[in-house]
Amino acid sequence: MKIILTHEVSGLGAAGDVVDVKDGYARNYLVPRGFAIRWTKGGEKDVAQIRRARKIHEIATIEQANQIKAQLESVKVRLAVRSGDAGRLFGSVTPADIASAIKSAGGPEVDKRRVELGSPIKTLGSHQVSVRLHPEVAAKLGVEVVAA
């Protein structure tokens, strides 16, 4: 099935790309979550509009991405969350939580969709998080999760 991506999907493409995927993947995952729309002849206008919006929000050059990477890696991110006695969290830390913690710690504003967690953060302690700034540049960020 041919679809138009409306958001960046890891391993598939960026917003505005027209890609071919399996029918079930598009029908059951991408379209219901708003990551894509079905491709139509009239959808080519949407592609141009999505690409214009993407150019406004994306980091244009590798140099700019490296500058933001340096800023991110110098920020100490500390997140206070509710937890139980054994250090297990009530729920988990989401990419949106990390993006807001980066901003409140004095770092640059980061889109939550650019924050990549290896596995869900469900315990207290230090964790490594990757922030994909550019297709070729990713910042490794240490996040310390403490009890609230």
Summary of the structure (lengths in Angstrom):
residues: 148
radius of gyration: 17.7
end to end distance: 46.8
largest distance: 57.2
contacts: 403
relative contact order: 0.15
helix: 33%
strand: 34%
